[in-house]
Amino acid sequence: MLAALIPLFGWIVVGPMMLVTLILGVVVMAKGGIGQGIAIALCAVLLLPLFTIAITGAALIGASSGM
């Protein structure tokens, strides 16, 4: 039962982090760092969800195998 809640907990933690990182990227772009701001925004939109999916998937595999 607890293994079914692992993805929910992961997204509750990562969701606000993704929003803050995206806002930080916009602020950096507004201050003149266009390249750095785009890099930060892309990390928020692409990398954070990919890492979250990978980590929750590994946690679910570990939980289902009894490790």
N, C-alpha and C positions, 0 to 999 in steps of 0.2 A: 504494500500500500504506500509506504513512504517513497519508494522508488518512482511512483507515478507523479510525485510532487516535485521531483528534482528539476525538471525543466521550468516549472513555474517559478521556483526560487531563483533559478539562474536568470531568468528574464526580468524578475523584479529588481534584482541587483544591477544587471547590465543595462536595462532600459534607461534609467536616469543618467547613467554614465555615458551612454551613446548620445543622449540629448545635450548634455553639458559639453561633450567633446565637439559636437557639431556646432554649437553656439560659439565655442572657443575658436573654431576654424573660421567662422564668419567674422568674428572680432579681429582676428589676425589679418584677414583679407581687407577689412576696413581700415586697418592701421598701415596698410601698404605692403604687407608681405603676401602678395598674391600666390606665389608658388608654395610657400609654407602653409598658408591657409587652405589651399586646395588639397595639399597632402594630408593635413589634419582632418579635413572634412571627408576625404576618401577613406581614411582609416576608420572614422566613425561609422561610415555607411557600409563599408565592405569588410574590414578586418574584424571589428568587434563582434558582429553577428556570426561570422565564420568560426571564430574562436569559441564563442558561446555554444554554438551548435556542436562543435567537436568535443568540448569539455562535458557538456550534458550527455552527449552520446556515449562517451567513455564512462561516465558515472552510471548511466543506465545499464550498460553492458556489465560493469563490475557489480552492480546491485543485483542484476538478474542471475549472474553466475554464482552469487553467494560470497564474493570476495570482500 
